Amino acid sequence: MSLDISRPDLTVGVIGAGAMGRGIAQVTAQGGMRTILYDAAPGGGARGKAAIVEQLKSMVAKQRLTQEACDAAEAALVVADSLQALASCHIVVEAVFEDLEVKRKLFCEIEAIVPETTIIASNTSSIRIASIARSLKKRDRVCGMHYFNPVPLMKLVEVIRAADTAQWVVEAMVALGKRQTRVPVVVGDTPGFLVNLGGTAIGTEGLRIYTEGRATVSQIDAIMRDAGGFRMGPFELMDLTGIDVNFPARKIIYEGFFHDRRMTPSPYHEGLFHAGRLGRKTGGGWYGYGEKGEKIDPGADHATTAEPASTIVAGPGASSVVLDLLKAGGARVISIDDGRSPMVVTPLGDDCTTVCVERKLDPKRAVAVDPTGAVAKRATIMVAPGGDGVARDAVAATLSKAGASVTAIRDCPGFVLQRMRAMIANLGCEMAQIGIASAGDVDTAMTLGLNYPQGPLAMADLMGVRETHEILVRIQAITGDDRYRPSQWLRRRALLGLSATLPE
């Protein structure tokens, strides 16, 4: 069996005229397909079409769409007043609210109306497709079609293959996504699918660092933005999407993967959820917000009035990137310890304490600087407990003089950026390892779906696959926490000196 998505009479039904349903209907109609929009609320379909037409006209006014294309899309969009009107559809996409029983009942109703050749898809973001299709007589024509909000702007669509989904259905829905001008990736039917699962790493690790008291919310976000190149840090992102959305999603994924330590939620996250501090929508979450919705940010820069260091000792194996930045700040960098000057170390995976103990360095003068990421834009520094604040501030002043913003955190294995990027990369590798999606699709989905600067596997390559693996190994050794165990996908490629993106 097959379905020719290029056929001129292809008809697609969309159930639900909310924001997601309207977006799906819009890109379908713009793709030249007859689109039937149905909503159970009286007048819902008509209101949905009116909103879509208004959006199309706005695109014309902004010269992003021709009047001819606008008219064609409007003509292709039909409003249905009952489910029976979908009987002629080749594909039906459900976009109602996230309730398993509601979706199961709706799918049974659709199955009774449409021919056996009709593909039935769900836009669910969190419910297993197999669970929705369980009560159907013909489950092989059911799949997920997970779009991202706002659909017309977000190019990604996840095509979810359930256990019973036929290959011809997957192929047809990939072709449909392309005709809608989306970028489709084929994903396994697992909790969170690909993007929501992959997005777990940045949030849970940011929360872990915060829970350990190693850095503040503002510091973590600033480091991820400035040094890591992310558009938003994890706490800004949680506030934007809404804690009423992301905390339940974290719990679903954690339960779905049988309490895998890499996906453990945080009690602090739960606390905000129960307090009703849901982010921007309530005027307060991880941050406070002003009357106009502006974020109230306490800042992440380390304030010091100290003089830049005249001399700095380069610790064993110190990064040339960091040393060159210190030199640009006017310091004379020496390789032999003079017993007085601050000593700079640049560990991967270790905290300053571990470096001092293992290398027999003076913990009072040792200052650790993260050598990874855009150090010249934002440098992260830390000292061991009991470390000399004078030495720390002298190094901070030197880095500032070189033009870098400086964030001083508490002693932390892997700093912030190392830990965060290594965990993002590791989860991406694990998704490829267990076959949720191909290595290429993992990277494509995470860059398009979450606006990451690189996909997780490309991020491992950027940091160095061996270095990424070593960061995780060292953090796991220090913390004793299984959440940092490296994926076997990452481990094998690190040992062999291969790219993390290399398929099996």
C-alpha angles and dihedrals in degrees: 000000000000142000123222104221091189093063110124094228095052108145123198124190121208119196115202125039098210122116094289096042092048091050093050091048091048097053090043093053091044087053089064097254126133103252124198113197119199131179125178093220113091108262091003095121094050092048089049093053091047090053091049093049090049089052092049091050090050089054090052091051089052090048091242092119134029121241089239092056090046092053092047093051092048091050091050092054115089127181118222124205095199142022088249088072088069093065092103095052122119090199132022121196118195118211105168126130123297105271119125097209093048091051094046092052092047093050091052089052091049092048090055091054108040129063119263089253094062116107114226117202136180126215090206115147098198114013120094112251090219089058092053093046096043097102096045125108094220109037098162093080093055124097142146124263104187113187125183128237124283088031098195090056102035107075098194126096124177114217103206117210112202124198092268099036112125120232092237089059092053091048092048094050092048087054090047090053091053092048087053086054090246126133107241125206122186112232137182121247098258133134108288090006106226113314098038090045094046090047089060093081099063094048100042095045093047088052091047093055091046093047090052088056093239098127140000126252091254093048094051093048093047093050092050092048101041103030099027101039095233117149090226137012119238096263095048088050093050091051091049097049092039129253089240086064105037101040095055089044090054090052093048092051093044091051092042092056092047097250098310104186091227089067102043114145122225128246088220090058090049090049093059090046093055092043090057092239093140102164130254093353092064098034093250141055125124085343133034119240131212129231091276093047095259116152116249101219121184089203135240104233119116108237115215137156092197121128117249114263114264092203130025127185115225107227122220110301094355114179116262089218091061094040092051089051091052090050089051086055090059101260124139106229116211130186099209116071111246092193093239114057127081112271117219121210126181108201128185111218095345130102122231091257093058093047092051094048097044095042095037093236128159103265092201094062100031116108118185118213123189107239095194130092127009095337093167089060098043124001121197117210135180141171133207119261107284091023118152112265089202092060091046093050093047090055091045091051091050092051090047091052088055089057102261125130108231129217118189114203132176119269106292133168107245094006109240108290095044092052095043097047093042091053092047090050093045094053090047089053090048091052089054090044095055094041102248086139140337118280091252093049092049090058094042093050096047095048094045098035100042103018092238114174088236134004115260096258093044086049089058089051091049093052092039120264093239091046092049090051092047092051091056094044092052095046091049090050092050098043100032086220120144091210088083097054108130119244112250087235089061095040095054094048092046091052092047096042093240134142116270088228093062108117123227 
